[in-house]
Amino acid sequence: MSPTVKRYQRFRFFFFSREEERKHVHVESPEGEAKFWLEPTVELAMNQGIRPQDITIIKDFIGLAVKFYQRIVLSLSFLRRQESRRKGLNLFL
């Protein structure tokens, strides 16, 4: 099974549910398919037919999505710490 995560321009971003553990995403276009590692940095793992200029567009898009995800995780972590501190202080009032 390969659920679509996102469609952007001519590209379909998807993953296979039973594949290796290292985090990555596959990208399909009319010209071919590529695979990108997501950690520790966004890197091209495999390309079959996608033009170099499109690889750059895709890599930039994935990089932006990863940064956005990281910002959300950090914000949620900060909010949870703030809330737990407030709850802890309220116990002593």
DRENKOL-285470 format. One record per residue: residue number from 1; residue in three letters; y, z, x of N, C-alpha, C in turn. Coordinates in Angstrom, 3 decimals, decimal comma, padded with zeros to 6 digits. Layout:
N
NODE rogu gulum  n.north     n.up   n.east ca.north    ca.up  ca.east  c.north     c.up   c.east
NODE  NUM   ALA        Y        Z        X        Y        Z        X        Y        Z        X
...
END
This chain:
93
NODE rogu gulum  n.north     n.up   n.east ca.north    ca.up  ca.east  c.north     c.up   c.east
NODE    1   MET -001,172  000,000  000,841  000,000  000,000  000,000  001,244  000,000  000,893
NODE    2   SER  002,265 -000,753  000,511  003,484 -000,808  001,312  004,722 -000,751  000,409
NODE    3   PRO  005,126  000,461  000,035  006,279  000,603 -000,852  007,581  000,178 -000,177
NODE    4   THR  008,426 -000,474 -000,951  009,747 -000,873 -000,473  010,667  000,339 -000,485
NODE    5   VAL  011,315  000,582  000,652  012,255  001,693  000,779  013,660  001,225  000,407
NODE    6   LYS  014,016  000,019  000,872  015,372 -000,489  000,667  015,366 -001,999  000,819
NODE    7   ARG  016,250 -002,647  000,080  016,541 -004,068  000,290  018,000 -004,150  000,715
NODE    8   TYR  018,245 -004,893  001,780  019,595 -005,034  002,314  019,744 -006,468  002,793
NODE    9   GLN  020,706 -007,179  002,222  020,889 -008,603  002,499  019,565 -009,321  002,259
NODE   10   ARG  019,030 -010,002  003,258  017,767 -010,740  003,101  016,567 -009,926  003,560
NODE   11   PHE  016,752 -008,653  003,816  015,716 -007,846  004,454  015,092 -006,848  003,479
NODE   12   ARG  013,800 -006,704  003,605  013,050 -005,695  002,845  012,526 -004,667  003,840
NODE   13   PHE  012,875 -003,397  003,621  012,434 -002,291  004,477  011,276 -001,599  003,763
NODE   14   PHE  010,182 -001,426  004,471  008,997 -000,841  003,837  008,148 -000,126  004,878
NODE   15   PHE  007,136  000,576  004,406  006,189  001,232  005,302  004,796  001,122  004,705
NODE   16   PHE  003,806  001,334  005,546  002,418  001,379  005,095  002,022  002,841  004,975
NODE   17   SER  001,353  003,179  003,902  001,037  004,584  003,648 -000,020  005,136  004,597
NODE   18   ARG -000,838  004,294  005,181 -001,906  004,773  006,072 -001,812  004,076  007,419
NODE   19   GLU -000,836  004,491  008,175 -000,626  003,897  009,482 -000,360  005,017  010,470
NODE   20   GLU -000,047  004,674  011,682  000,134  005,675  012,734  001,176  006,738  012,366
NODE   21   GLU  001,095  007,891  013,044  001,955  009,025  012,717  003,392  008,875  013,190
NODE   22   ARG  003,621  008,174  014,307  004,989  008,039  014,816  005,867  007,377  013,754
NODE   23   LYS  007,012  007,986  013,473  007,871  007,503  012,400  008,442  006,132  012,734
NODE   24   HIS  008,284  005,221  011,783  008,768  003,864  011,959  008,961  003,202  010,601
NODE   25   VAL  009,584  002,041  010,600  009,778  001,268  009,380  009,528 -000,201  009,713
NODE   26   HIS  008,970 -000,913  008,751  008,760 -002,355  008,876  009,878 -003,061  008,128
NODE   27   VAL  010,249 -004,230  008,620  011,303 -005,023  007,982  010,785 -006,448  007,840
NODE   28   GLU  010,949 -006,975  006,631  010,505 -008,330  006,350  011,709 -009,176  005,968
NODE   29   SER  011,734 -010,404  006,463  012,772 -011,360  006,091  012,094 -012,700  005,843
NODE   30   PRO  012,833 -013,687  005,341  012,204 -015,004  005,158  011,671 -015,602  006,473
NODE   31   GLU  012,242 -015,193  007,608  011,838 -015,744  008,907  010,647 -015,032  009,536
NODE   32   GLY  010,397 -013,790  009,156  009,315 -013,062  009,803  009,328 -011,577  009,490
NODE   33   GLU  008,785 -010,806  010,427  008,651 -009,357  010,231  008,884 -008,638  011,554
NODE   34   ALA  009,433 -007,422  011,446  009,658 -006,588  012,628  009,285 -005,152  012,297
NODE   35   LYS  009,123 -004,368  013,358  008,804 -002,940  013,211  009,745 -002,180  014,139
NODE   36   PHE  010,329 -001,103  013,624  011,257 -000,288  014,391  010,789  001,154  014,432
NODE   37   TRP  010,778  001,737  015,642  010,567  003,173  015,780  011,830  003,863  015,294
NODE   38   LEU  011,682  005,011  014,660  012,827  005,780  014,172  013,155  006,972  015,060
NODE   39   GLU  012,200  007,411  015,858  012,400  008,568  016,729  011,812  008,279  018,093
NODE   40   PRO  012,354  008,779  019,163  013,527  009,645  019,225  014,836  008,885  018,983
NODE   41   THR  014,809  007,561  019,173  015,957  006,723  018,821  015,428  005,485  018,108
NODE   42   VAL  016,303  004,770  017,438  015,904  003,537  016,762  015,668  002,461  017,817
NODE   43   GLU  014,432  001,982  017,883  014,055  000,972  018,881  013,142 -000,069  018,249
NODE   44   LEU  013,316 -001,305  018,665  012,450 -002,373  018,201  011,057 -002,199  018,812
NODE   45   ALA  010,041 -002,148  017,965  008,662 -002,002  018,436  007,935 -003,346  018,463
NODE   46   MET  008,266 -004,223  017,496  007,576 -005,497  017,379  008,459 -006,451  016,584
NODE   47   ASN  008,469 -007,715  016,976  009,204 -008,731  016,239  008,379 -010,007  016,204
NODE   48   GLN  008,214 -010,535  015,005  007,509 -011,802  014,834  008,365 -012,741  013,997
NODE   49   GLY  009,285 -013,433  014,667  010,030 -014,498  014,004  011,432 -014,194  013,533
NODE   50   ILE  011,864 -012,949  013,564  013,228 -012,638  013,121  014,196 -012,935  014,267
NODE   51   ARG  015,292 -013,616  013,950  016,273 -014,019  014,956  016,923 -012,806  015,614
NODE   52   PRO  017,261 -012,929  016,906  017,890 -011,803  017,627  019,140 -011,255  016,950
NODE   53   GLN  019,987 -012,131  016,394  021,202 -011,629  015,729  020,860 -010,815  014,477
NODE   54   ASP  019,768 -011,181  013,798  019,329 -010,396  012,644  018,713 -009,069  013,078
NODE   55   ILE  018,015 -009,072  014,206  017,457 -007,823  014,737  018,584 -006,835  014,992
NODE   56   THR  019,693 -007,309  015,527  020,853 -006,443  015,779  021,397 -005,874  014,472
NODE   57   ILE  021,534 -006,709  013,449  022,017 -006,253  012,140  021,075 -005,186  011,574
NODE   58   ILE  019,784 -005,453  011,636  018,788 -004,520  011,105  018,818 -003,192  011,866
NODE   59   LYS  018,852 -003,279  013,195  018,861 -002,059  014,015  020,096 -001,221  013,722
NODE   60   ASP  021,251 -001,869  013,596  022,484 -001,146  013,263  022,382 -000,488  011,890
NODE   61   PHE  021,813 -001,193  010,920  021,656 -000,647  009,578  020,729  000,567  009,584
NODE   62   ILE  019,601  000,455  010,277  018,666  001,586  010,363  019,325  002,757  011,076
NODE   63   GLY  020,050  002,484  012,165  020,743  003,543  012,903  021,731  004,284  012,024
NODE   64   LEU  022,467  003,543  011,206  023,426  004,165  010,289  022,704  005,030  009,258
NODE   65   ALA  021,586  004,531  008,743  020,812  005,299  007,762  020,268  006,583  008,379
NODE   66   VAL  019,779  006,514  009,612  019,254  007,701  010,298  020,366  008,714  010,514
NODE   67   LYS  021,543  008,256  010,953  022,672  009,171  011,154  023,088  009,822  009,840
NODE   68   PHE  023,098  009,053  008,761  023,451  009,588  007,455  022,448  010,660  007,035
NODE   69   TYR  021,164  010,383  007,231  020,112  011,348  006,919  020,298  012,630  007,732
NODE   70   GLN  020,557  012,481  009,028  020,755  013,654  009,889  021,957  014,472  009,436
NODE   71   ARG  023,023  013,807  009,022  024,214  014,515  008,539  023,891  015,300  007,270
NODE   72   ILE  023,110  014,720  006,376  022,714  015,421  005,150  021,891  016,658  005,493
NODE   73   VAL  020,917  016,511  006,385  020,062  017,633  006,771  020,890  018,745  007,398
NODE   74   LEU  021,806  018,401  008,295  022,657  019,414  008,926  023,552  020,105  007,894
NODE   75   SER  024,108  019,342  006,974  024,970  019,923  005,937  024,193  020,879  005,048
NODE   76   LEU  022,995  020,480  004,656  022,170  021,356  003,818  021,804  022,634  004,565
NODE   77   SER  021,466  022,501  005,829  021,132  023,665  006,639  022,318  024,614  006,735
NODE   78   PHE  023,505  024,064  006,976  024,718  024,883  007,060  024,976  025,597  005,733
NODE   79   LEU  024,869  024,873  004,622  025,101  025,483  003,309  024,101  026,604  003,029
NODE   80   ARG  022,851  026,388  003,366  021,831  027,423  003,136  022,109  028,670  003,968
NODE   81   ARG  022,545  028,477  005,227  022,888  029,635  006,063  024,061  030,397  005,462
NODE   82   GLN  025,078  029,662  004,991  026,245  030,302  004,384  025,842  031,094  003,140
NODE   83   GLU  025,006  030,484  002,318  024,569  031,153  001,087  023,745  032,395  001,390
NODE   84   SER  022,862  032,310  002,365  022,036  033,476  002,693  022,890  034,594  003,282
NODE   85   ARG  023,922  034,258  004,037  024,831  035,285  004,565  025,586  035,961  003,429
NODE   86   ARG  026,050  035,153  002,474  026,771  035,731  001,328  025,857  036,640  000,515
NODE   87   LYS  024,647  036,219  000,290  023,704  037,038 -000,470  023,401  038,331  000,287
NODE   88   GLY  023,256  038,225  001,594  022,993  039,416  002,410  024,161  040,379  002,368
NODE   89   LEU  025,373  039,875  002,400  026,564  040,745  002,331  026,667  041,400  000,969
NODE   90   ASN  026,351  040,665 -000,086  026,440  041,230 -001,429  025,487  042,402 -001,628
NODE   91   LEU  024,396  042,420 -000,905  023,457  043,515 -001,038  024,063  044,828 -000,556
NODE   92   PHE  025,012  044,763  000,364  025,590  045,979  000,932  026,868  046,403  000,234
NODE   93   LEU  027,346  045,662 -000,746  028,607  046,018 -001,440  028,370  046,902 -002,624
END
